[in-house]
Amino acid sequence: MTNKALTSITGLVALSLMATVSGTALAANKGEITVVLPEQPANLEPCRSIRNDIGRIINMNITETLTDIQAEEGTVTPYLATSWEQVDDLTWRFKLRDGVKFQDGSDFNADAVVHTVNRLMNRNMTCDSRSKFGDIKLTPKTVDANTVEIKSDIPIPILPTLMGTVQIVSPKLPLDKETNSPVGTGPYKLDSASPERVVLTWFDGYWGKPAEVKKTTFVWRPESAIRAAMVSTGEADLTPTIAVQDATNPATDFAYLNSETTRMRIDAQMPPLDDKRVREALNRAIDWDALGSALFGDDVIRASQMVAPGVRGHNPDIKPWSYDPQRAKQLLADARKDGVPVDKEIKLIARNGFFPNSAESLEAMMGMWEEAGFNMTMVQLEAADWVRYLDKPFPAERGPTLFQQQHDNNTGDAGFTAPVMYSSNGQYSTIADAEVDKVMRQAMSATGDERAKLFQTVFAKVHDDVIADVPMYHMIGYTRVGKRVEGWRPTLKTNSEIRLSEINLTD
């Protein structure tokens, strides 16, 4: 790694470590906890809760799903649905739990599920959860009060797993408008939300088991060192994510494979990024080993694709791009000779407090790209502004961009990743490749080994033939857990979900 890049890393990390806790301590009353997050949620819309800033607050707390994905085992178990069966190639039937109420008093029944699925499919809604289905169309139908059928326009052999990502909402929520007042069947209801905090309180009509936590206050601090200190001093009881340099206490700090993979999405249809040589140069210019060790720890895993090893469809034959700064410079020189505007300014779209050391990593990468000959500038955005670049339609005035993204696949299947990122109609996709689309559609309808092989082909094409992104790392997460919290430990889901009802307290 260059001296310039190393200076950028060490200087910024040092600034983070110099941060100190500020603000008034929050009272630790019986049955009440405080969770400190890295960023303010963009909103509280259940249809967008696959994003970690939203999901950590509402998933399986305010809202719940028909099925429950067991990430470690790669299986799916009943939740709001008690059983399911495949009626034909295109249709699945779900039997629903009886006696469940929404927090607004509405009945949970087949009509409510139909409302949720229609809301999911409504193109007038910006719904991140819909991205898990690619361009597949779902048509739900009430069979009776406790039975619902969901029909798709192509076979979906993993629909029960996919429904583990769809948060069921009250039929009183609007069909075509986002909400910041989510209503679900979960153990907690929204008490209040402000720019400073979100408060959840116990829902007395909850269908499931009672819990020790009766009230949770979510606050946010972008600095990892401050979040860690807040838990140490008792100002907070838990933070789901801290930087590796702050995870210094084995009694309170726990590492876990958090199922997230980071990348820089290349806007491959915008000059000069529409030239494959330029996209390869972006990958070749980064000293990946030094960057990963310095900012994410020695256990971080270099990524070659956007699903981690163990996910069905991961291709072990794809090798990550190697560090070759001379090759990067030559690729840019060759493109320049052919008239490609390689000197055009490229914007790095970053998100404040995205993940530990996310800003520091981009500072270091920008320095290496500039040394290779790129013209870079960084734009730091809050989550609500960053998301404008995440989903189609992308801002018309954006120019060539590299978009900082972290993707969570804790389902065990590449169908939750490849369509949204790489199909022509994918919600996050900046590429349009007919061969990729063809193989993708075949993969989504396949099962078993055939499904795995087809997704492996997709990832190979995306990496070798298209070069759609700059894959970074499969991330290792670090949490800090306070002394009042008993028995709770991070899992593969922690980066996108904190089940408050599973937390026990010592007081």
Sequence and secondary structure as in RCSB ss.txt:
>XXXX:A:sequence
MTNKALTSITGLVALSLMATVSGTALAANKGEITVVLPEQPANLEPCRSIRNDIGRIINMNITETLTDIQAEEGT
VTPYLATSWEQVDDLTWRFKLRDGVKFQDGSDFNADAVVHTVNRLMNRNMTCDSRSKFGDIKLTPKTVDANTVEI
KSDIPIPILPTLMGTVQIVSPKLPLDKETNSPVGTGPYKLDSASPERVVLTWFDGYWGKPAEVKKTTFVWRPESA
IRAAMVSTGEADLTPTIAVQDATNPATDFAYLNSETTRMRIDAQMPPLDDKRVREALNRAIDWDALGSALFGDDV
IRASQMVAPGVRGHNPDIKPWSYDPQRAKQLLADARKDGVPVDKEIKLIARNGFFPNSAESLEAMMGMWEEAGFN
MTMVQLEAADWVRYLDKPFPAERGPTLFQQQHDNNTGDAGFTAPVMYSSNGQYSTIADAEVDKVMRQAMSATGDE
RAKLFQTVFAKVHDDVIADVPMYHMIGYTRVGKRVEGWRPTLKTNSEIRLSEINLTD
>XXXX:A:secstr
  HHHHHHHHHHHHHHHT    S      TTEEEEEESS  S   GGGTTSHHHHHHHBTTTBB SEEEETTTTE
EEESSEEEEEEEETTEEEEEE SS B TTS B SHHHHHHHHHHHH TTS  GGGGGGTT  EEEEEEETTEEEE
EESS  TTHHHHGGG  B  TTS SSS  SS   SSSEEEEEE SS EEEEE TT SS   S  EEEEEE S HH
HHHHHHHHTS SEES   GGG   TTTEEEEEEEEEEEEEE TTSTTTTSHHHHHHHHHT  HHHHHHHHH TT 
EE SSSS TTSBT  TT       HHHHHHHHHHHHHTT  TTS EEEEEETTSSTTHHHHHHHHHHHHHHHT  
EEEEEE HHHHHHHHSSS  TT  SEEEEEEEE  SSBGGGTHHHHHSTT TT     HHHHHHHHHHHH  HHH
HHHHHHHHHHIIIIII  EEEEEEEEEEEEE TTEES    TTTTT   GGG EE  
